[in-house]
């Protein structure tokens, strides 16, 4: 009968190795949880910020269009010069570009938020595709 009670520290070594691996995996799990929460928080803030930016740019666009119309009227009457109208037109186009970019960024942030919380589905992507189609 041969019962190995002590094998030169091999049993102790494997026990310590298993405990160290368990600790490493627990640390990796904790790190993944923190990263997931951080990504969800950043995506949520991106959505909130994007929506506020879209509302502000929509108001700026209304204001820019009003300014453009008043500059055109002033040009026709002779109070404004051509460069004023061109500057107002440029501002309207810059605002439209910024508004389109803000809308796109907000849509992407919404997708990132849904992905971060595990709620992203094919239907979400189809809705975004429908919004992006050229009419």
Secondary structure, 3 states (H helix, E strand, C coil): CCCCCCCCCHHHHHHHHHHHHHHHHHHHHHHHHHHHHHHHHHHHHHHHHHHHHHHHHHHHHHHHHHHHHHHHHHHHHCCCCHHHHHHHHHHHHHHHHHHHHHHHHHHHHHHHHHHHHCCCCHHHHHHHHHHHCCC
